[in-house]
């Protein structure tokens, strides 16, 4: 399949083109298109039930795509198995059940590094500790004893162990205190993008997420209702209509 280029001439790390997907042959998302570029954050926002998490699951092979394509660096990876996509540089952090709680921080990271050579394991772990210093100080603690924010960092750290080209993050601030949630977005996720990783982010804290994003997609009823630069979307008078309470700034939409 020929490489797919964006209008600006760059190749997206991941391009989702007109995909339809769902469960038990019932479509949840229809004709959805999203691009994610290296070093940038693309954010999906929208009300409850909009299909945001379903989109991430379809892009990572967890559920089947019935129409459309998913490309990685221009190569068609539609309906590839999750572990094959992981080998090709796709990292996925779900909203819940994202750490192995009986294992220590180091053991969780080792699980994430199963694809890399043993000699490089420690170097990669050191990189995770540089990104999330608190994990370095907790390295021998079991994950079940970490705070909610520390567990989210560990979940991302475990995926980072495989040196992903793109990270798909499903509500990384869910159930976190406001201060910790803000730090997660403004510091940790932004830092990941600055290292050249493409980020596809589903986030309930719409205003805060859009503030760190290069592109945004507003999903409603399983489709993209509008997309563009966050500042452009913020100036649109009709954006409030897509949220259940009619307020763009107070959107709570998980998937």
Buried (B, 14 or more C-beta within 10 A) or exposed (E): EEEBEEEEEEBBBBBBBEBBBBEEEEBBBBBBBBBBBBBBBBBBBBBEBBBBBBBBBBBBBBBEBBEBBBBBBBEBBBBBEEEEBBEBBBBBBBBEEBBBEEBBBBBBBBEBBEEBEEEEBEEBBEBBBEBBEBBBEBBEBBBEEBEBBBBBBBBBBBBBBBBBBBBBBBBBBBEBEEEBBBBBBBEBBBEBBEEEBBBBBBBBBBBBBBBBBBBBBBBBBBBBBBBBEBEEBBEEEEBBEBBEEEEBEEBEBBB
